[in-house]
């Protein structure tokens, strides 16, 4: 892959992040680590466009990027791709569900009693 020209038809934010990684690769000395700022940009792009395409385009380790995306999503409580905070929704059982649960418990009790009789 030619690192001097980004591939055509990429979203603007991915092109900008690609250019930042390209600049870092051209100017780093030795085997320098990717900075936190670059990782943050990669995570932001990955939440919008997917981890696999982003890791492939930016030429970063897929598992490392995936872990960082998951860590960001867990620590912030939301995914930037959805841009919506997580909420708690309580589901209350209906009257039908309660009667079904009661019937299920009765059936389990009968099964346990028959198993106990067979064992004695």
Order of alpha helices (4+ residues) and beta strands (2+ residues): alpha-alpha-alpha-alpha-alpha
